[in-house]
């Protein structure tokens, strides 16, 4: 079983993407991204990426393909296939069980559209029991400042998301809210990376830098 989160070190990308950028949609040189992804493949075997759109489509992966499915969650029950979710502030959620694993992209919209819960339901339909969750590095409740409208939209459905910045302005704590939803779904959070992408310079952060790369959460049965 593989559960791994990359950071921004160890690749060949330059400039704002220094150095281990895995995102092929952020303006980085295509050859550099390909090489960085090849490094991942050399270490962890064949890797399936996806084209993430902040939706709640879940793709079931039966074989690795160069065509990246448009989805925000990947699930497989086949050993040896590594699934990847790319992030630069959103939550990389990795779900594991003896029967299936999943990589899920959970941002604000992903929390609202319940992509994680949908993924868990699909895993259980595939026979998964005793699902464990690992919440990877993401923007924290102190750093994710939002407008009053967005704060109301999210906290009315997920009260645990309510947070404030250090200056007292409205903010959202997505990891805390997701943790609560996982517990309601009877999924144990095995461990949670407490690192904040904005506060940790070893991680890519869109909120902090604007133009930046993407790190990944990797999971394999």
Secondary structure, DSSP 8 states (H G I E B T S, - for coil): -EEEE--S-SS---GGGTTT---SSSS--HHHHHHHHHHHHHHH-SEE-EE--SS--EEE-SS--SS-EE-SEEEE-STT-EEEEEESSSEEEEEE-SS-EEEEEE-HHHHHTTHHHHHHHHHHHTT--S-EEEE-----TTT-B--HHHHHHHHTT-GGGEEE-TTS-EEE-HHHHHHHHHHHTT-EEEEE----TTT-TTS--HHHHSS---EEEEEE-
